[in-house]
Amino acid sequence: INAEYMGKFKDGYMIKSGYPSTVFVDRAVRHVYLRQGVLGVKVSIMLPYDPQGKLGPEKPQPDQVTVLNPKDASA
């Protein structure tokens, strides 16, 4: 019997490349040894921005855009 593919479960936005992927993404890999063979599980969780640095990185994402109000042109 050939191995069966369980599938991927994905939701939301995930950074995959560059330096922010090392800072904002927490990854884990575990292997489950069963009688029929080995089952591998890979999990990637994107951490939220936390200004205090307790639940996630202190720095905001580099692609985050802040829109400012325009200055008064009458001056």
Residue pairs with C-beta under 8 A, 6 or more apart in sequence:
3 37
6 39
12 46
13 46
14 25
14 44
14 46
15 21
15 24
15 25
15 46
15 61
20 61
20 62
20 63
23 57
23 59
24 46
24 47
24 56
24 57
24 61
25 44
25 45
25 46
25 47
26 44
26 45
26 46
26 47
27 42
27 43
27 44
27 45
28 42
28 43
29 40
29 41
29 42
29 43
30 40
30 41
31 38
31 39
31 40
31 41
32 38
32 39
32 40
32 41
47 55
47 56
47 57
48 55
48 56
49 56
49 57
49 59
49 60
49 61
49 64
50 56
50 57
50 58
51 58
52 58
